[in-house]
Every structure is written in C-alpha cells, then in structure tokens.
C-alpha cells in the first residue's frame, strides 16, 4: 500500500485517511451499500463530523484569539479581516494531509543534459567526432594535438549546460505557475461564522458552502441545501447533472456546481481526494506548443535543412581537396600550431576527421536551437511580469495571442467600475429617500428612522433572506466603520449594508426565517431575477429581487406603507416607476426592484418561473463609481488599434452613461439592448456590429453570438466574464479574461487569463506584454539569422578555398553559444518599448519575419561575410605583423594563424554591435534607446567580451588562435564599431526610399470590412433603444423609438448626420 496514504490515526480523531476514502469512494458512489455504511456504521454525516472533531452545522472550531482586533486610528475605511485559522491546524494537517497537489519533481541539470544528448542525433555525431579528433590529434601531435579535441568536447558540454540551466529555470517557474493555478476561493463555516479562504487552507472536517459556479474544492459528504446539482463530467466524462441529497450525498473534488446551494463536510483533501489522485497522475508541465512556437518550428526546420545541405557540400569539398592532396602527396598542416603533418595513414585520417567535425559543426551552428529557448524565455518573462501586473496566465499561448487582439468585449461591473456598491436612493410607494453618496443636496443618511417599522421589516427581509452574500468582517464594520468585504454579489452586499443602516442584521434575519428546502430560484442571465421562499405568519412568502423593469412587469400590486396593505398597481404608478428607472439609469445608477407574494402552500420544485402577480415593495438605486484609471486605459487600447465594447446586463441608460465616462461610447457609436440584437437578421447584425459600442441587457447567448460574429469578420477577440453563464463566450473568444475576485470558478476554468484585481486596466498590461513576446522573438531572429548565414557562407568558402575552415570547430561552437543561448537571453529579456501600444495589432496571418527584418538580415550577412573574407585573405598583406610580438608560426602559411585570429576576434566583436542594433526592430535610427534599462542585456555583452578576451589571451591554444597585439585589437574593435554607422545609414536610406513610395501613392488602402460597412450605413438605420421595456421589432421603427425615448428622458448618446460622417471619413 502507498505509504503516503497511510497516515496514523491522531489522538482525538476516530477516523483515518483510509477510512474516509472508503466512506467517500468515487468508484462506489452509486452503490446503495455505501449509503447504508454511512448511515449505519458512521451514523450519517453528523456522526462522521463528530469522529473528525467537527460539527456539521458550525464547522471546525476557530483558534482562540490572542487579543481583541481593533481598528487603529488612520485605518478607518480600510478592509480588516477576521482570523480564520482553526485550533488544531498542525495536527489535522499531519493526520489527513493538506489540500495541495504538488507538481512532479523537476529533472536535474545533469539529467537535462543527458536527455538533450540522447534526443539530438547531431550532437551525438559531434561528440563522437570530437573524441575521434582528440584521439587522432594526440597520436599525430602529442604535445598540443589533444587540445582541440578536448576543447570541442568541453565547448559542447558548456553549450549544453547553459541550455539545460535555462530549461531548468523555466521548468521551475512553470511548475510554480501550475501550483498557483490550483489555488481557488472557497467559503467555509468555522465556529458558526462564514469565511472565504484559499482552497489550500481547507482541512478535513471543514464545512464548505457550495453555490452555483463553484468548483468542489475537496471530497466531501452532503449536509443540506436547496436544489444542489453537481456536474461530475470532469471525473466521469458524462454530462449528466447529479442531484445531491441524502440519497446521493457524496461530492468529489474538481466537479462543478451547476444549480442550487448547499453545504458539505470535507473528508478528503489534496492527493487523497478523487480529483487529486487523477491530477497527480496527469500533473505534467505545460508541453503544448504555442502558435508562435509552431511558426518558428517551421522556420527552424527550413534553416536546419539548409544547414545540413551546407555541411554536406562543405564536407564533400574538403574531402575532394583531401583526396587530391593524398593522391599528389601534398604537404598537409595540422591545425595545432600549423605544424606539418607526416605522411602516415593516421595523420591523413586525422585531417579527414577534422574536416568531418567542421562539417558537423556547420550543421550545429546552422540549426537555430536558440529559437525555442527565446520563445520560452519571452513567454515566461511575460507571464511573470503579467502576474506582477495582476494578470494570472492560465494558458501558455494566451500572452502571445493577446498581442494580436483587435477588439475587447468587457463587462461593466467590477471591471470598469470599483464594484464598491452602495444604495444611494430608495423609492417606497410615492416617497423617494436620498441617502449619503447620492450627490443630492437634500440627501439624508439612511438610518433606523428612515422607514416606519413595518416597511423596514418587509424591505429588510426581502434584502437579507433573498441573498447568498455575507460580509466577511461584519463585526468590525459595526465597531469602527471599516470597509466591508463582501463574499458573493456586491449588489447583494450593498443591500445588506443598507439593512445595517436600518439597524437590521442580516444574520439574525436569516436565523429567524430560514429558506425552506428547495425554496431558492437562483439568479440567471436569462431570468434577471432571484427568488427565495420562507414561512411567514402561517403562509409561504416568496421574496423576489432583480432587474427593475423585469420585476416591475411581474407586479400587479404595490405595498402601501401607511395602510401596511398591498394595493392595486395602476398605470400612473407604473409610468412613475418607469420614469424613475430611466432617470436614475441615465445618471449611471443601477436600479434593483424588490417584491413579494404570499402563498398558502410551498411551490413545486419544478416550477422554473414562480414569480407572478407580485407585490412591489420598492426600488433601489445603487451607485458603483467608474475606476479613475479606466478612461486612460480605454484611450490606450484605442490608440493601440483595439476597439473596446461594453457588454453588460445593465440597463442601456446606465450602461451608456458609464461607457461615455469611460470613452467607450463616443462619436457615431451604437448602443443596443440584447432583445433587439437577438431579433435582428444576420445581415443586419453584420451591418451593426462594426459600430456597436454598447450591448446592454444582454444574455450569455448574445455575448457568445457577438464574439462569434466578430471572429467571422476577422477580429481577434478578447472577452471578460465573471459568471458561470459567461463560460461559453470565454471559451469561444481568442482570449478569455475571468475575474479573480468576483468570478466563479467555472468562469476561471474557461478563461485563459485571470484578472486578479478585476480591473480593465490590467488588460492593457496583458496587451503590452503579449505584443512584447513577438517583438523580442523578432529581435532575436534578425540577430541570429544574420550570423547563421555569414558563418555558414564563410566556413564554406574558406574551407573550399584554403582546405581549412576560417573558423575552427571550437570557434564555431563559441559562436553558436553566443548566437543561441546568450542572444536569446539578452534579447528575449527586453521589456516592452514605450511605443509598443501605439503600433497596430499583429494579425494571425502576418509573417514572423517582416520586410525590414529581411533588409537587416541581408545587410548583416553581407557585412560580416565581407569582413571575414577580407581579413582572411587580405590581412597578411594589408596589416603588417609586429614580429616582436608574434612568432614565426603565427605568420606562417596562407592564410596565417594571425589572420584566422583576426577573423575570430572581429567576428565575435561584430556580434556585440549586432546585438545592439538588433534591439531596434522597426528601422529606428536611435539604437541606444533605453540601452541601460535591461541589465541582463548589458551583462550578456560583458560576458561575451570577457570570453573573447580570455579565449585570445589565455586559452589561445584551445581556441586555435594566437594572441593579438594592441594594434590588432584596435583594428578588430574599429571594424565592429563600423557596424553601427553602417546600420544607421542603411536604415536612413531605407526610410527615405519607403517615404518616397508613400508620397508617390503606393500606400495601401485601408479598406477593411469595417470601413466599407461604415461608408454604406448610417447610425440612424441601426440604433435601437427599447421603449417601456419592450424591444423594437423592425429596423424601420428604430428612429421613431429613439425620438420618442428622448422626449421621455435624456439619453447620453451622440449621433452625427451622414454628411458629417462622410466629412469625418
């Protein structure tokens, strides 16, 4: 038996982990014997709770407080949280484990090196060739012949070590991200109090509260609830909802609550839970390739094929020269010291082996194995930087896809606003009460004297009972006025705070009048309302709250505060309430209506819409101010070429008022309501969508259809969502953003990125870092490909011309290290440029390598090849040798070792300036912008320079070079520095050329589908606002509805005539 599962029975606990796994067994969940064992042997869920030193009603006991929690001076209006720790935390963790599924252990660096060698056949051949060179070199030149072979072997393992080190670091970071993904919010009851905690802090014996949209955080046994239905498809694969009750009490981690509410007793956590056992088997790091990696893989394969071809041709050419030399008995020279080789067979074979290793090295250099490393570094950097900016990336490709986004469909509440809701106005019958925060001059703070006792009782019951929300720090709010922390809907939280101002505590009301079994009809985007039923004075009372116009339409009576009776609701009163709804909505206030109805008998469980003939209690106006950073964030998105649309369930007037403040609704934008959008034909929708800026009162299906339509029009769509019903749209979108604070677990699971602060401004950060991924990869590509081409061309020409490669194997391996590992590290760590959000979004079909990049790659290939060949064949005659510094062997033969040393030194130094110039991607003339901002980049430059100096001055024998004099160093440095003005002049000429192209009319017409639609349509044809809660049905009546609507209430919108639109275009 697995030792990790056999935990000792701790003192006080009468059950072990194995006992609990047998009780709540996923494999035996449908067996009736399990229920018999639970109810018989263990005396039901209450008995199990007692054996775990817990309580099925009050949960685990809290740790005794060390002192009274006080709100100090200066801390008022700041959130203060109660201590939720339990009394026996350590003992319980030792006995039953913790609710964390650890990721699999990482491979060591040595294991990664061995794995790379085993997976790469080219590296195997190179190592074997190096060993052959080492043996033959030692045999032909015992004094120094061993140095090159040994140096090659060492260089190979240095390259492997650096690559493995980067992979090791990346793997640890990704596993850290994986672990963070397992942390979820859950609600528990401890010592009779409700808390919201991390799922990591959940223990066996905890009582967990489950509501729609939650993911079951651990295995457990159902205690009680109202219509709790769980989707067990994540474990079973069957999409059949399972009702949880006393006959089917077992709940399993990883499943999702699809209906109702309930509580359960936790019996299995972490690796001892059903979902945890499966996750432990599947818990591998993210190995899927992103779209960018797929594109670059194709590029790498193509370059690799060309490299292999170059290596084969080079070896054939060298082998032909070797054969001619062997046949004519020409003198060959060993690369170790340019000493003449003997005529022995071993010496001849040694020369051929060196040629073979050079050819293999060309292949190694040509294959851009640094590309995947650069992508990994860029993605991991962006993911962790986005985490710092409050964006948690769940899928690896989400950050790069966000860089291509062209439109964002955002929620309003919590995303654009603070989600700090407060009731600021209240209407009861004919009276309007204006409270603090309303901005009205005659405002009076709400208090226990605001309403008469009867009205206060009815309204408070409607707010407190018909709600799933609770206040996390309620007693501190009472004592010192600290900012309340709501767990659940912020709208419901605002209503609970209103009741507190009336002197009514929601917890007391809920204890006095609990909801009857199966007496909850949950809120949904389709229903736009929620209802709960309680026993009331011998009857059954149904309390309803929801969208004001929806609830008002279900009412036939209104509660009179004076007579304390329900009186008929006449047309005049309906018109008055409707006018008030419009007026408050036009001020950006959310309106909520509350109502009730008494029944003699409880309603049937299957009744999906029990709300009929309701009694109207009152209308509340809730204020949720716009976040101060939102207008700038929206403007930044618009400058970046991203269209922002508001998609909300709020009233169209409230939505357009907030959208106008946020700069979302402007110009000739269109505001529609969901019912109107739903009734349009597809052709009408295609015409409207380009100008659609606000979609109000929309359902999840409306949002899904809008996303699909935008994608059909070629848009890359990002969508925000927080509810369970938003999951289809989040899945459909190219990038789904869920809310980390207000979002349900189902929404988070369907999303790609979680906004940890629920703030739209974080989307701007995600866009910036997403674009930076592609930008840094492009910088690396234009740096690497220039070296690739130059190194392969020079090696081929030099080898065929002289019989030896101008760059030896060890030198090529150093270049490969610079080109791949160091280059990727330097350029992929660059932070986003200041103007990255002023550029147009990248399309999915755009090529990875742009025309400007091809120009730069071509320039570097020509420049570097010319420098190498000129130094190789001309330096012996053009640059006099200082014989007081050099030995005779340094200048012997043609080309001499001094010439190849100059080639090596100049070529490496050129890569330093190449790195600097490659940081400018779009032809910028200033290549030193933010030069000192990236310390990693500066560090890589210094490391390369130090390695070069050490290679030439200390390890010259290993690198098959000679030491260079001061003048020769200066020549190499000047040649390398010449690269910078050369690039400057080339880019300047390119800019002049391209600007002349534009002035001569060769600029492309931006005739996108959107602009064509704009030219062929007018705003008046498509704007639709509902009148009296009834959506328009035909397009021809839209303008009349708008005019009629404007006479009833001012509408915060702009329209322009067709003439002015044409002038604008």
VENHUZI-V479635 format. One record per residue. N is the residue number from 1. SS is DSSP state (~ for helix, > for strand, _ for the rest). PSI is psi as a letter, one per 30 degrees, with the letter a starting at -180 (none if undefined). BURIAL is 1 if it has 9 or more other ideal C-beta (glycine too) atoms within 8 Angstrom, else 0. Layout:
# VENHUZI-V479635
{{N/SS/PSI/BURIAL} {N/SS/PSI/BURIAL}}
This chain:
# VENHUZI-V479635
{{1/_/k/0} {2/_/k/0} {3/~/e/0} {4/~/f/0} {5/~/f/1} {6/_/j/1} {7/_/k/1} {8/_/k/0} {9/_/j/0} {10/_/l/1} {11/_/k/0} {12/_/f/0} {13/_/k/1} {14/_/g/0} {15/_/k/1} {16/_/l/1} {17/~/e/1} {18/~/e/0} {19/~/e/0} {20/~/e/1} {21/~/e/1} {22/~/e/0} {23/~/e/1} {24/_/i/1} {25/_/k/1} {26/_/e/1} {27/_/f/0} {28/_/g/0} {29/_/f/1} {30/_/g/0} {31/_/k/0} {32/~/f/0} {33/~/f/0} {34/~/e/1} {35/~/e/1} {36/~/e/0} {37/~/e/1} {38/~/e/1} {39/~/f/0} {40/~/d/0} {41/_/e/0} {42/_/g/1} {43/_/h/1} {44/~/a/0} {45/~/e/1} {46/~/e/0} {47/~/e/1} {48/~/e/1} {49/~/e/1} {50/~/e/1} {51/~/f/1} {52/_/g/1} {53/_/h/1} {54/_/a/1} {55/_/k/1} {56/_/f/1} {57/_/e/0} {58/_/f/0} {59/>/a/1} {60/>/k/1} {61/_/k/0} {62/>/l/1} {63/_/k/0} {64/_/k/0} {65/_/k/0} {66/_/f/0} {67/_/l/0} {68/_/k/0} {69/_/k/1} {70/_/l/0} {71/_/j/1} {72/_/l/0} {73/_/k/0} {74/_/f/0} {75/_/g/1} {76/_/k/1} {77/_/g/0} {78/_/k/0} {79/_/k/0} {80/_/k/1} {81/_/k/0} {82/_/l/1} {83/_/k/0} {84/_/g/1} {85/_/k/0} {86/>/l/1} {87/_/e/0} {88/_/h/0} {89/~/e/1} {90/~/e/0} {91/~/e/1} {92/~/e/1} {93/~/e/1} {94/~/e/0} {95/~/e/1} {96/~/f/1} {97/_/l/1} {98/_/l/0} {99/_/h/1} {100/_/k/0} {101/_/j/1} {102/_/k/0} {103/_/l/1} {104/_/l/0} {105/_/k/0} {106/_/l/0} {107/_/k/0} {108/_/l/0} {109/~/e/1} {110/~/e/0} {111/~/e/0} {112/~/e/1} {113/~/e/1} {114/~/e/0} {115/~/e/1} {116/~/e/1} {117/~/e/1} {118/~/f/0} {119/~/f/0} {120/_/j/0} {121/~/e/0} {122/~/e/1} {123/~/e/1} {124/~/e/1} {125/~/e/1} {126/~/e/1} {127/~/e/1} {128/~/e/0} {129/~/e/1} {130/~/e/1} {131/~/e/1} {132/~/e/1} {133/~/e/1} {134/~/e/1} {135/~/e/1} {136/~/e/1} {137/~/e/1} {138/~/e/1} {139/~/e/1} {140/~/f/1} {141/_/i/1} {142/_/e/0} {143/_/e/0} {144/_/f/0} {145/_/f/1} {146/~/f/1} {147/~/e/1} {148/~/e/1} {149/~/e/1} {150/~/e/1} {151/~/e/1} {152/~/e/1} {153/~/e/1} {154/~/e/1} {155/~/e/1} {156/~/e/1} {157/~/f/1} {158/~/e/1} {159/~/e/1} {160/~/e/1} {161/~/e/1} {162/~/e/1} {163/~/e/1} {164/~/e/1} {165/~/e/1} {166/~/e/1} {167/~/e/1} {168/~/e/1} {169/~/e/0} {170/~/e/1} {171/~/e/1} {172/~/e/1} {173/~/e/1} {174/~/e/1} {175/~/e/1} {176/~/e/0} {177/~/e/1} {178/~/e/1} {179/~/e/1} {180/~/e/0} {181/~/f/0} {182/_/f/1} {183/_/j/0} {184/_/l/1} {185/>/k/0} {186/>/l/1} {187/>/k/1} {188/>/l/1} {189/>/k/1} {190/>/k/1} {191/_/h/0} {192/_/g/0} {193/>/k/0} {194/>/k/1} {195/>/l/1} {196/>/k/1} {197/>/l/1} {198/>/k/1} {199/~/f/1} {200/~/f/1} {201/~/g/0} {202/_/k/1} {203/_/l/1} {204/_/k/1} {205/_/f/1} {206/_/k/1} {207/>/j/1} {208/>/k/1} {209/>/k/1} {210/>/k/1} {211/_/l/1} {212/_/k/1} {213/_/f/1} {214/_/l/1} {215/>/k/1} {216/_/j/1} {217/_/f/1} {218/_/l/1} {219/>/k/1} {220/>/l/1} {221/>/k/1} {222/>/k/1} {223/>/d/1} {224/>/l/0} {225/>/a/1} {226/>/j/1} {227/>/h/1} {228/>/k/1} {229/>/k/1} {230/>/k/1} {231/>/j/1} {232/_/g/1} {233/~/e/1} {234/~/f/1} {235/~/e/1} {236/~/f/0} {237/_/f/0} {238/_/k/0} {239/_/h/0} {240/_/j/0} {241/>/k/0} {242/>/j/1} {243/>/k/0} {244/_/k/1} {245/>/a/0} {246/_/f/0} {247/_/f/0} {248/>/i/1} {249/_/f/1} {250/>/k/1} {251/>/k/1} {252/_/k/1} {253/_/k/1} {254/_/f/1} {255/_/l/1} {256/>/k/1} {257/>/j/1} {258/>/f/1} {259/>/l/1} {260/>/a/1} {261/>/l/1} {262/>/l/1} {263/>/l/1} {264/>/l/1} {265/>/k/1} {266/>/k/1} {267/>/f/1} {268/>/k/1} {269/_/l/1} {270/~/b/1} {271/~/f/1} {272/~/g/1} {273/_/l/1} {274/~/e/1} {275/~/e/1} {276/~/e/1} {277/~/e/1} {278/~/e/1} {279/~/e/1} {280/~/e/1} {281/~/e/0} {282/~/g/0} {283/_/i/1} {284/_/l/0} {285/_/l/1} {286/_/j/0} {287/_/g/0} {288/_/k/0} {289/_/k/0} {290/_/l/1} {291/~/e/1} {292/~/e/1} {293/~/e/1} {294/~/e/1} {295/~/e/1} {296/~/f/1} {297/~/e/1} {298/~/e/0} {299/~/e/1} {300/~/e/1} {301/~/e/0} {302/~/e/0} {303/~/e/1} {304/~/e/1} {305/~/e/0} {306/~/e/1} {307/~/e/1} {308/~/e/1} {309/~/e/0} {310/~/e/1} {311/~/e/1} {312/~/e/1} {313/~/e/1} {314/~/e/1} {315/~/e/1} {316/~/e/0} {317/~/e/1} {318/~/e/1} {319/~/e/1} {320/~/e/0} {321/~/e/1} {322/~/e/1} {323/~/e/0} {324/~/e/1} {325/~/e/1} {326/~/e/0} {327/~/e/0} {328/~/g/0} {329/_/h/0} {330/_/l/0} {331/_/k/0} {332/_/l/1} {333/>/k/1} {334/_/k/1} {335/_/f/1} {336/_/j/1} {337/_/g/0} {338/_/h/1} {339/_/k/1} {340/>/k/0} {341/_/l/1} {342/_/l/0} {343/_/g/0} {344/_/l/0} {345/~/e/0} {346/~/e/1} {347/~/e/1} {348/~/e/1} {349/~/e/1} {350/~/e/1} {351/~/e/1} {352/~/e/1} {353/~/e/1} {354/~/e/1} {355/~/e/1} {356/~/e/1} {357/~/e/1} {358/~/e/1} {359/~/e/1} {360/~/e/1} {361/~/e/1} {362/~/e/1} {363/~/e/1} {364/~/e/1} {365/~/e/1} {366/~/e/1} {367/_/j/1} {368/_/i/1} {369/_/f/1} {370/~/f/1} {371/~/e/1} {372/~/e/1} {373/~/e/1} {374/~/e/1} {375/~/e/1} {376/~/e/1} {377/~/e/1} {378/~/e/1} {379/~/e/1} {380/~/e/1} {381/~/e/1} {382/~/e/1} {383/~/e/1} {384/~/e/1} {385/~/e/1} {386/~/e/1} {387/~/e/1} {388/~/e/0} {389/_/g/1} {390/_/g/1} {391/>/j/1} {392/>/j/1} {393/>/j/1} {394/_/e/1} {395/_/k/0} {396/_/e/1} {397/_/f/1} {398/~/e/1} {399/~/e/1} {400/~/e/1} {401/~/e/1} {402/~/f/1} {403/_/f/1} {404/_/g/1} {405/_/k/1} {406/_/f/1} {407/>/k/1} {408/>/k/1} {409/>/j/1} {410/>/k/1} {411/_/l/1} {412/_/d/1} {413/_/k/1} {414/_/f/1} {415/_/e/1} {416/_/f/1} {417/>/l/1} {418/_/f/0} {419/_/g/1} {420/_/i/0} {421/_/k/1} {422/>/k/1} {423/>/k/1} {424/>/f/1} {425/>/l/1} {426/>/k/1} {427/>/k/1} {428/>/j/1} {429/_/c/1} {430/_/g/0} {431/>/k/0} {432/>/k/0} {433/>/k/1} {434/>/j/1} {435/_/a/1} {436/_/k/0} {437/_/f/0} {438/_/f/1} {439/_/g/0} {440/_/k/0} {441/_/e/0} {442/_/g/0} {443/_/k/1} {444/_/k/0} {445/_/k/0} {446/_/k/1} {447/_/a/0} {448/_/f/0} {449/_/g/0} {450/_/e/1} {451/_/l/1} {452/_/l/0} {453/~/e/0} {454/~/e/0} {455/~/e/1} {456/~/e/1} {457/~/e/0} {458/~/e/1} {459/~/e/1} {460/~/e/1} {461/~/e/1} {462/~/e/1} {463/~/e/1} {464/~/e/1} {465/~/e/1} {466/_/i/1} {467/_/k/1} {468/_/f/0} {469/_/l/1} {470/>/l/1} {471/>/k/1} {472/_/e/1} {473/_/h/1} {474/~/e/1} {475/~/f/0} {476/~/e/1} {477/~/e/1} {478/~/e/0} {479/~/e/0} {480/~/g/1} {481/_/g/0} {482/_/l/1} {483/_/k/0} {484/_/k/1} {485/_/j/1} {486/>/k/1} {487/>/j/1} {488/_/a/1} {489/_/k/1} {490/~/f/1} {491/~/e/1} {492/~/e/1} {493/~/e/1} {494/~/e/1} {495/~/e/1} {496/~/e/1} {497/~/e/1} {498/~/e/1} {499/~/e/1} {500/~/e/1} {501/~/f/1} {502/_/f/1} {503/_/g/0} {504/_/k/1} {505/_/k/0} {506/~/e/1} {507/~/e/0} {508/~/e/0} {509/~/e/1} {510/~/e/1} {511/~/e/0} {512/~/e/0} {513/_/i/1} {514/_/l/0} {515/>/k/1} {516/>/l/1} {517/>/k/0} {518/>/h/0} {519/>/g/1} {520/>/k/1} {521/>/j/1} {522/_/l/1} {523/_/k/0} {524/_/l/0} {525/_/f/1} {526/_/e/0} {527/_/e/1} {528/_/g/1} {529/>/l/1} {530/>/k/1} {531/>/k/1} {532/>/k/1} {533/>/k/1} {534/>/l/1} {535/>/k/0} {536/>/j/1} {537/_/h/0} {538/_/f/0} {539/>/a/1} {540/>/j/1} {541/>/k/1} {542/>/j/1} {543/>/k/1} {544/>/k/1} {545/>/l/1} {546/>/a/1} {547/>/k/1} {548/~/e/1} {549/~/f/1} {550/~/e/1} {551/~/e/1} {552/~/e/1} {553/~/f/0} {554/_/f/1} {555/>/k/1} {556/>/f/0} {557/>/l/1} {558/>/k/1} {559/>/k/1} {560/>/j/1} {561/_/f/1} {562/_/e/0} {563/_/f/0} {564/_/h/0} {565/>/l/0} {566/>/k/0} {567/>/l/1} {568/>/k/0} {569/_/j/1} {570/_/l/0} {571/~/e/0} {572/~/e/0} {573/~/e/1} {574/~/e/1} {575/~/e/0} {576/~/e/1} {577/~/e/1} {578/~/e/1} {579/~/e/1} {580/~/e/1} {581/~/e/1} {582/~/e/1} {583/~/e/1} {584/~/e/1} {585/~/e/1} {586/~/f/1} {587/_/g/0} {588/_/g/1} {589/_/k/1} {590/>/k/1} {591/>/k/1} {592/>/k/1} {593/>/k/1} {594/>/k/1} {595/>/l/1} {596/>/l/1} {597/>/k/1} {598/>/k/1} {599/>/l/1} {600/_/f/0} {601/_/l/0} {602/_/k/0} {603/_/l/1} {604/_/k/0} {605/_/e/0} {606/_/f/0} {607/_/j/0} {608/_/f/0} {609/_/i/0} {610/_/f/1} {611/_/j/1} {612/_/k/0} {613/_/h/0} {614/>/l/1} {615/>/k/1} {616/>/k/1} {617/>/e/1} {618/>/l/1} {619/>/k/1} {620/>/k/1} {621/>/k/1} {622/>/k/1} {623/>/k/1} {624/_/j/1} {625/_/l/0} {626/>/k/1} {627/_/k/1} {628/_/f/0} {629/_/f/0} {630/~/e/1} {631/~/e/1} {632/~/e/0} {633/~/e/1} {634/~/e/1} {635/~/e/1} {636/~/e/1} {637/~/e/1} {638/~/e/1} {639/~/f/0} {640/_/g/1} {641/_/g/0} {642/_/k/1} {643/>/k/0} {644/>/k/1} {645/>/k/1} {646/>/k/1} {647/>/j/1} {648/_/l/1} {649/_/g/1} {650/_/l/1} {651/_/k/1} {652/~/e/1} {653/~/e/1} {654/~/e/1} {655/~/e/1} {656/~/e/1} {657/~/e/1} {658/~/e/1} {659/~/e/1} {660/~/e/1} {661/~/e/1} {662/_/g/1} {663/_/g/1} {664/_/e/1} {665/_/j/1} {666/_/l/0} {667/_/b/0} {668/_/h/1} {669/_/l/1} {670/>/k/1} {671/>/k/1} {672/>/l/1} {673/>/l/1} {674/~/e/1} {675/~/e/1} {676/~/e/1} {677/~/e/1} {678/~/e/1} {679/~/f/0} {680/_/l/1} {681/_/l/0} {682/~/e/0} {683/~/e/0} {684/~/e/1} {685/~/e/1} {686/~/e/1} {687/~/e/1} {688/~/e/1} {689/~/e/1} {690/_/e/1} {691/_/f/1} {692/>/k/1} {693/>/f/1} {694/>/k/1} {695/>/j/1} {696/>/l/1} {697/_/h/1} {698/_/l/1} {699/_/l/1} {700/~/e/1} {701/~/e/0} {702/~/e/1} {703/~/e/1} {704/~/e/1} {705/~/e/1} {706/~/e/1} {707/~/e/1} {708/~/e/1} {709/~/e/1} {710/~/e/1} {711/~/e/1} {712/~/e/0} {713/_/g/1} {714/_/g/0} {715/_/k/0} {716/_/j/1} {717/>/k/1} {718/>/k/1} {719/>/k/1} {720/>/k/1} {721/>/l/1} {722/_/f/1} {723/_/l/1} {724/~/e/1} {725/~/f/1} {726/~/f/1} {727/~/e/1} {728/~/e/1} {729/~/e/1} {730/~/e/1} {731/~/e/0} {732/~/e/1} {733/_/l/1} {734/_/e/1} {735/>/k/1} {736/>/k/1} {737/>/k/1} {738/>/l/1} {739/>/k/1} {740/_/f/1} {741/_/e/1} {742/_/f/1} {743/_/k/1} {744/_/l/1} {745/~/e/1} {746/~/e/1} {747/~/e/1} {748/~/e/1} {749/~/f/1} {750/~/f/1} {751/_/l/1} {752/_/e/1} {753/>/k/1} {754/>/k/1} {755/>/j/1} {756/_/f/1} {757/_/g/0} {758/_/g/1} {759/_/k/1} {760/_/e/1} {761/~/f/1} {762/~/f/1} {763/~/e/1} {764/~/e/1} {765/~/e/1} {766/~/e/1} {767/~/e/1} {768/~/e/1} {769/~/e/1} {770/~/e/1} {771/~/e/1} {772/~/f/1} {773/~/e/1} {774/~/e/1} {775/~/e/1} {776/~/e/1} {777/~/e/1} {778/~/e/1} {779/~/e/1} {780/~/e/1} {781/~/e/1} {782/~/f/1} {783/~/e/1} {784/~/e/1} {785/~/e/1} {786/~/e/1} {787/~/e/1} {788/~/e/1} {789/~/e/1} {790/~/e/1} {791/~/e/1} {792/~/e/1} {793/~/e/1} {794/~/e/1} {795/~/e/1} {796/~/e/1} {797/~/e/1} {798/~/e/1} {799/~/e/1} {800/~/e/1} {801/~/e/0} {802/~/f/1} {803/_/f/1} {804/_/k/0} {805/_/k/1} {806/_/f/1} {807/_/j/1} {808/_/l/1} {809/~/e/1} {810/~/e/1} {811/~/e/1} {812/~/e/1} {813/~/e/1} {814/~/e/1} {815/~/e/1} {816/~/e/1} {817/~/e/1} {818/~/e/1} {819/~/e/1} {820/~/d/1} {821/~/e/1} {822/~/e/1} {823/~/e/1} {824/~/e/1} {825/~/e/1} {826/~/e/1} {827/~/e/1} {828/~/f/1} {829/_/g/1} {830/_/k/1} {831/_/l/0} {832/_/k/1} {833/_/l/0} {834/_/e/0} {835/_/g/0} {836/~/f/1} {837/~/g/1} {838/~/f/0} {839/_/l/1} {840/_/k/0} {841/_/k/1} {842/_/k/1} {843/_/l/0} {844/_/e/0} {845/_/f/0} {846/_/k/0} {847/_/k/0} {848/_/e/1} {849/_/j/1} {850/_/l/0} {851/~/e/0} {852/~/e/1} {853/~/e/1} {854/~/e/1} {855/~/e/1} {856/~/e/1} {857/~/e/1} {858/~/e/0} {859/~/e/1} {860/~/e/1} {861/~/e/1} {862/~/e/0} {863/~/e/1} {864/~/e/1} {865/~/e/1} {866/~/e/0} {867/~/e/1} {868/~/e/1} {869/~/e/1} {870/~/e/1} {871/~/e/1} {872/~/e/1} {873/~/f/1} {874/~/f/0} {875/~/e/1} {876/~/e/1} {877/~/e/0} {878/~/f/0} {879/_/j/0} {880/_/k/0} {881/_/k/1} {882/_/j/0} {883/_/f/0} {884/_/f/0} {885/_/e/0} {886/_/l/1} {887/_/l/0} {888/~/e/0} {889/~/f/1} {890/~/e/1} {891/~/g/1} {892/_/l/0} {893/_/l/0} {894/_/j/0} {895/_/l/1} {896/_/l/1} {897/~/e/1} {898/~/e/1} {899/~/e/1} {900/~/f/1} {901/~/e/1} {902/~/e/1} {903/~/e/1} {904/~/e/1} {905/~/e/1} {906/~/e/1} {907/~/e/1} {908/~/e/1} {909/~/e/1} {910/~/e/1} {911/~/f/1} {912/~/e/1} {913/~/f/1} {914/~/e/1} {915/~/e/1} {916/~/e/1} {917/~/e/1} {918/~/f/1} {919/_/f/1} {920/_/j/1} {921/_/e/1} {922/_/h/0} {923/_/g/0} {924/_/k/1} {925/_/e/1} {926/_/j/0} {927/_/g/1} {928/_/g/0} {929/_/k/1} {930/_/h/0} {931/_/e/0} {932/_/g/0} {933/_/e/0} {934/_/j/1} {935/~/e/0} {936/~/e/1} {937/~/e/1} {938/~/e/1} {939/~/e/0} {940/~/e/1} {941/~/e/1} {942/~/e/0} {943/~/e/1} {944/~/e/1} {945/~/e/1} {946/~/e/0} {947/~/e/1} {948/~/e/1} {949/~/e/0} {950/~/e/1} {951/~/e/1} {952/~/e/1} {953/~/f/0} {954/_/e/0} {955/_/h/0} {956/_/e/1} {957/_/e/0} {958/_/e/1} {959/_/g/1} {960/_/h/1} {961/_/l/1} {962/_/l/1} {963/_/k/1} {964/_/k/1} {965/_/l/1} {966/~/e/0} {967/~/e/0} {968/~/e/1} {969/~/e/1} {970/~/e/0} {971/~/e/1} {972/~/e/1} {973/~/e/1} {974/~/e/0} {975/~/e/1} {976/~/e/1} {977/~/f/0} {978/~/f/0} {979/~/e/1} {980/~/e/1} {981/~/e/0} {982/~/e/1} {983/~/e/1} {984/~/e/1} {985/~/e/0} {986/~/e/1} {987/~/e/1} {988/~/e/1} {989/~/e/0} {990/~/e/1} {991/~/e/1} {992/~/e/0} {993/~/e/0} {994/~/e/0} {995/~/e/0} {996/~/e/0} {997/~/e/1} {998/~/e/0} {999/~/f/0} {1000/_/g/0} {1001/_/g/0} {1002/_/g/0} {1003/_/k/0} {1004/_/k/0} {1005/_/k/0} {1006/_/i/0} {1007/_/i/0} {1008/_/l/0} {1009/~/e/0} {1010/~/e/0} {1011/~/e/1} {1012/~/e/1} {1013/~/e/1} {1014/~/e/1} {1015/~/f/0} {1016/_/g/0} {1017/_/l/1} {1018/_/l/0} {1019/~/e/1} {1020/~/f/1} {1021/~/f/0} {1022/_/f/1} {1023/_/k/1} {1024/_/k/1} {1025/_/k/1} {1026/_/k/1} {1027/>/k/1} {1028/_/h/0} {1029/_/g/1} {1030/>/k/0} {1031/_/l/1} {1032/_/k/1} {1033/_/f/0} {1034/_/k/0} {1035/~/e/0} {1036/~/f/0} {1037/~/g/1} {1038/~/e/1} {1039/~/e/0} {1040/~/e/0} {1041/~/e/1} {1042/~/e/1} {1043/~/e/0} {1044/~/e/1} {1045/~/e/1} {1046/~/f/1} {1047/~/f/0} {1048/~/e/0} {1049/_/k/1} {1050/_/k/0} {1051/_/k/1} {1052/_/i/1} {1053/_/l/1} {1054/_/k/0} {1055/_/l/0} {1056/_/l/1} {1057/_/l/0} {1058/~/e/0} {1059/~/e/0} {1060/~/e/0} {1061/~/e/1} {1062/~/e/0} {1063/~/e/0} {1064/~/e/0} {1065/_/none/0}}
